[in-house]
Amino acid sequence: MAGKPNPIQLQKHLSGVDYPASRDDLVKTARSQGADEQMVKALQSIPDKKYDGPNAVSKAVSDQG
């Protein structure tokens, strides 16, 4: 089923993010780490705000859709 990215894969593609991070920072980092289109789209769909850590990002992604 197409849908939410695997949280472990998500964190792998966000390694090195300097938190707090904006949605744009997360998208840019994920792209530079080789994230696929599904992962990038999931990050682009989260609210545009500052995220204070990986758990906040995972929660925002899992709350989408």
N, C-alpha and C positions, 0 to 999 in steps of 0.2 A: 504494500500500500504506500502510495506517495503521501507524504505528510511531513511530520516533524522530524528534524534531524536527530540522530542519536546524540544524547548529551555528552558522551565520551568523545565522539568525533568532533562535536562542537567545541569542547574545551581544547582539544588537540589543535584545532585551527585558530584558537584564540590565545595560544601560548605566547607569552611575551607582551600581552596587552598591559599597558600602564593604567591601572584603575585609580581613581574613577575615570571611566571612558564613555564617550558619547556613542550613539548608534553609528555615526559615520566612521569613528575610530574603529569600532568593532568590524564593520563591513570591510574597511580598508585592510585591516590586519588579516581577516579571514581570507580575503582574496590573495594577499601576498603569501599566505601559508598554503595555498592550493585548494581552498574550499571549492566544492562543486556548486553549480547554479542553485540547487535546492537549498543548500546551506546559506548562500548569499541572500537568496530571496527571503528565507526565514528571518535572517538578521535585519533585512530592510523592512520587514513588516512589524518589527517591535516598536513600541513608542519611542519617540525621539527625546531622550532624556539622558542624564548621566547615570551610569550603572556602577555600583560600588564594588563589584566583584563577580567572579564567575557564576556563583549561585544565583545572583540577581538576573544575569543574562539567561541562564538556563530556564529560570522561572518565567521570564518574559516570553521566551520562545515557546515554551510548553503551553502558555496561556493563549497563544494565538490560534486562530482557526476555531 
